[in-house]
Amino acid sequence: MKKQPVIAVIGAGALGVMFGQRMTQTLGPQRVFFAADAQRAARYAAQSFTCNGAACTFRFVTPQQALPAALAVFAVKSTGLAAAIETMRPFIGPETLVISLLNGITSEGELAAAYGPEHVLYCVAQGMDAVKDGPAVTYRNMGKLLIGSGTGARTPAVDAAAALLLEAGVPCEIHEDILYRQWSKLMLNVGLNQVCAVYNVPYRGVQYPGTARDTMLAAMREAQALAAREGVTLTDADISAWMKMTDALNPDGMPSMRQDTLARRPTEVELFAGAMRRLGEKHSVPTPVNDMLYRRIAELEAAY
């Protein structure tokens, strides 16, 4: 009898818990587990994780107990990626596929450098509104994962990963233009994540006309201009589609960066405004809105 493939998740933040709960409920804890070092596994095991009010029955596995997984899902923040790579390393076998739910456009390169590019697929997590408060995660929209090879070709590895995710109950779509999708999501985050953090508002704050919504649109247009310099075409229709998606989110929900500032955690500003500023310098394109957002977020973090 062929052994059933297992999924390893690392990171018990909002997305890790939300997707981990869905996959565990669908496949069972023998096929889905969280990878964690011994200290973190003990801390997680002592918590009572819930997802939309339902108790989570997660299994935590340490590197000392590791067996190769069919799919490794990185659901950590960028500030924890380097440590997560080392924790997950014993779980990466010759045929393990790796996806990253991280924001931005850089984590796949870091994972490929660590494990080899043959293991790494490109992924965009979009449309979710999960919020984590202590061990409790709530969401109204699970969103979906978009995956692709990054080469423009549909490969057996992409098909295998998508089939396993769908089997696990995770909404998933294959996209051959995944690099465009990553840039499009980055454009959204440059606006939505940063503006909600700087203006200290939930999604409601950008769903209606006003300064916050105007700033969000202006930041996204700076990203649009820089994407063009990098050879990626993001259209006004893309911006309109993201605004429509934003307007459908739970008004009381909030993006990850506002969750970070409220919890006084380091943010992913370097993935957003930081990346825009660096690209602006590279292409001699002014980025005044992202300069302002970068400065304001730095001030928030300094006040911790």
N, C-alpha and C positions, 0 to 999 in steps of 0.2 A: 504494500500500500504506500503510495507516494505521500511524503510528509507535506503537510499543509504549510504554506508560507506564513511567516510571522512578521509583524510590523513593530519596529522600535521607535518610540517617540522620545525626544529629549526637549525638556522645557515644559514646565507646568504653569505657564501663564494663561492668559485668556484663550488663545487659540489652541494651545496644547491641551488644556482641559476640555474645551469644547469638542475638538476633533477626537481627542483620546476617549472621551465618554461615548461619542457616537460609534467609534470603531470597537470599543470594548463591549458595548451593548450588542453590536451586530455579530462580532466574531468570537467574543469571549476572551477572558484574561489569559488564556493559554496561547492565544495567537496575537495578542496586543499587550505591550508592556512599556513602561517608562524606564529609560536608561538613566542612571544617576549614580554618582559616587556614593560610597557607604554612608558618609555623614549626611548628604542630602537625602538619600533614600530613607534613612531613619527619620529625618525631619518630615519628609512627605508622608511617611506611613503614620506619623502621629497626628497628622491633620485630617480633618473630615471634609474632603473635597465634595462640593455639590455643583451640579450643573442644572440651571433652571429649577432649582429646588430638589432635584433628585440626587440621592447619595451616589457617589462614584465608587466603583469597586476596582480601583486601579491595582496593577501589579508593578512592583518596582524591582529592577534587576541591576546589580552592580557589575562593573567591569570584571570582577573576579568570578562572576557567575556567567559570563557572556558566552553566547553562541551566535553565529552569524545570522543576521536578519535578512529577509528578502527585500525589505524596504526600510530605510532609516529616514525619519521625518524630523527635521530640525525646526523647532518652534521656540527658539530662544531669541533674546534681543541681541543686537549687534555687539553690545558690550560684553556679552557672555559667549560669543561664538568660539573664540580661541579655546576656552576651557572646555566647551561642549565638544569640540572636535576631538580633543584628547580622551574625554570620557567615552565617546562613541567609538573610538578607534577599534577596540576589541570586538565590537559587534559588526564590523565591516568585513565581510567575506569576499571571495573572488567574484560572486555574482550579485552582491548587494547593490541595490540602486538607492540613490540618495536624492532627496528633495529638500529645499529650504523654503520655509514660510516667511523668511525675513523680508523686511522692506528693502527698497533700494535695488541696486544693480551690481553689487559687488560680492555677495556671499557665495555665489556659485563658483567664482574664481578661487576663493579661499578654500572651499571644499575640494575643488579639483586639484589644487596644489597639495592638499593633505592626503587625499585618497587616490588620486588619479582621475583624469577627466572621463574615463570610460564608465565610472560609477555615477556621475553627476548628471541629473536632468535639470532643466530650467523650470521654475514654478512661479506662479503669481497667485497669491491668495487675495480674493477680492469679494466685496459685497457683504462682509460680515460686520456685525455690530456688537460683538461680545465684550463684556465688561467684567473685570475681576475685582472683587472686594474681599481681601483676605483669601480664604480657601473657597469662596463662593463665586461662581461664574454664572452670569445671566446673558441671554441673547434673544433677539427676536428673529434675526436673519442669519442663517449659517453661512450664506455666501457659497462660494465654490472655489476649487483649485483649478487653475489652468496650467497644463504642463506641455513641454515640448523638448526637443533635443538641443535646440540652440543653433542647429545647422540649417534649419529650414526643411529638413527631411523627417518623415515619420518613420521611426525605427522600431524594431521589436522591443527594445527596452522601454520606450514610451508606451507602447501598447500594453506591455506587462504591468507597468506601474499603474496605468489608468485602470486596468482590469481589477487589480488588487484593491485600489482605492474605492472603486465602485462596489466591489464585493463587500467592503468594510462599511458601506453606507455613506461614504463621503462624496458629495457632488463634485464631479470632475469632468473636465473637457480637455481634449487634445487640440493644441494650436501650433501649426507650423510656423506662425509668425510670432513666436513667444518673446523674442527680444523686443519687438514693437510693443507687445503687451506689458512687458516689464517697464519700459519707458513710460507708457501711458499711465500705469499705476504709480510710478514715481511722480509724475506730474500731479496726480491727485493728492498724494501724500504731502508734497511740497506745499500745496494749498491747505487742504483740510486738516491734516495733523497739526501743522505748525500754527495755523490761525486759531484753532480751538484751544491750543495751549496758551498762546500769547494773550488772547482776549478772554481766557478763562470761561469758556462757554461749552455746553454740550452741542450736539448736532443742531439743536434748535437755533443756536446763535448764528448759523450760516445758512439756514433754510429760508430766511426771509431777507428782503432788501435791507441794506445797512452797511456800515463800515466793515464789519467782519466779512461779510459775503464779498464786498468789493475787493478787499485785500486778498481773499482766497483766490478770486479770479485773476487778479494781477500777478500773484505769485505763480499761478499755473501758466500764465502767458509767458513769463520769463523762462519757465521750464520748456515750454513749447519752442521758443526761439533757440534755446541751447540744444535741444534734441535735434533740430534741423542742422545745426553745425556739426553734430555727431553722426549725421546721415540717417536719422530716423524722423519720419514725417508724422507729426501729431497735428490733427486738424481741429478747426473750430467745432466740428461735429463731435470729436472726441471729448472736448471740454463740455459741450452741452450734454452728452451722455453721462458724464461723471456727475454733473450737477443734478441731473434727473435722478441718478442713483442716490446721491446725497440727500435729496429732498424726500426720498422714500425711507430713509433710515429712522430708527426709533428716536424721536426728538430728545428723549432723556438719555440716550446713549452718548458715548464719547469715544474718540480715537485713542490709540495707545499712548500718544505723546501727552495728551491731557491727563490720562490716567497716571503717567509717570510724574508729571509735575505736581499733581495733587498728592501723590504718595511720596514726593520728595526723592525721586529716583533719578539717576542720570538718564538723559533722553538720547534719542537717535538723531539729534540735530545735524551731526556730521554727515549722515546719510542723505539729508534733505537740503537744507540751506547751505550746509558746508559743501556738499557736492555741487550745488548750483554756483556757489562763489568760486570754487576751483575751476569749473568749466567756463565761467565767465572770464576769469583771468586767462585761461588757455586760449579763448577765442576773441578776447578783447570786446566782450559784450557786457555792458553794465547790468548789474542785478540789484537795483536799489531796494526792491521790496524784500528780497531774500536777505540782503544785508541787514535790513531793519529787523526781520524776524530772527535772524541769527543772534543779533545783539540782544534782543529782548529775551530770548530763551536762555542765553548765557547769563543774563542778569537774574532770571528766575532760579537757575541752578546755583548761582553764587549765593543767593539768599538762603539756601538750605542751611 
